[in-house]
Amino acid sequence: MTPFSYSKPASIEQALSLTGPHSRFIAGGTNLLDLMKENVASPRQLIDISALPLHEVGETAQGGVMIGALVSNTELAWHPLIESRYPLLAQAILAGASPQLRNMASSGGNLLQRTRCQYFYDSATPCNKRVPGSGCPARAGLNRNHAILGASQSCVATHPSDMCVALAALEAVVHVRGHGGERQIAFADFHRLPGETPERDNCLSEDELVLAIELPAPRFGRHSHYLKIRDRASYAFALVSVAAALQLDGQRIAAMRLALGGVAHKPWRDPALEAHFQGRSATVQTYAEFAEALLRGAQPLADNRFKVRLANNAIIRALSTAQSAGVQP
Ligand code: SF4
């Protein structure tokens, strides 16, 4: 591990003043410390943000909820506002990692966790995400867990988060602050597809700090469901996951949101397709048509062709379960 200095600022201003090309913010450290131990990340300065005033969950004037970046995954999943108004988010968080990791991991850090592609963590192999221009051994190598949508010749990695799949479906907004001031980023624009620059996972600049995640006023009540398909029952990343939410008008779809995890470099959504299905009858046949359309552009690799069928069936099941879950507020 490369030697590094450590500081623990007491204010956001002080934290931002410490940023530079070789610095990294650290909160729970549940991913960054692994990356450092494997020599995948070698920051020369760690800025511990755990003392910053970003630990609150509160209601917004617009009827939504603002989640401080340092709220732990456990606190968030069991918070009364989240449990009662956004059960989709609570389900997704509790489907991820282990209780010990959720106790440590922060909400802001969850957005920034890096892919679990095995080549990315093995510094003896090339990897365009770790060393730009070195190549992507996953394309012709072991790619069972890799992307089927939105990948590039440079990288076929998937985003590992469960929480982010629900946040994409709920159309969260990320509040960040850097030297240029504060800005708000729609969740769909926060993470990137790999293109020719897979080393960049998201749209943050190096001086920007995630302050909070804002959820809009709830629209979907209990007609939502998070379905995660994985190799073992717990403590495993998704092969495919689905965050599904429906607003129903009798037996018709008034609105729908659906995001996929485990299939792309970011949570995968198609808002135009969702809008196209507005007004359709809420039936298994409709859900099957939606799944087929969402996956039409899938380009599986040698080892992950099964993901297309798996995702198709998971979408139908998640939407069917969302439909029968609970009563709208
Ligand atoms: Fe690296 Fe991406 Fe290829 Fe994995 S898929 S080896 S992260 S470039």
Boltz pocket constraint, residues with backbone or C-beta under 6 A from the ligand:
constraints:
  - pocket:
      binder: B
      contacts: [[A, 115], [A, 117], [A, 118], [A, 119], [A, 120], [A, 126], [A, 127], [A, 128], [A, 129], [A, 130], [A, 135], [A, 136], [A, 137], [A, 138], [A, 139], [A, 154], [A, 155], [A, 156], [A, 157], [A, 198]]
      max_distance: 6.0
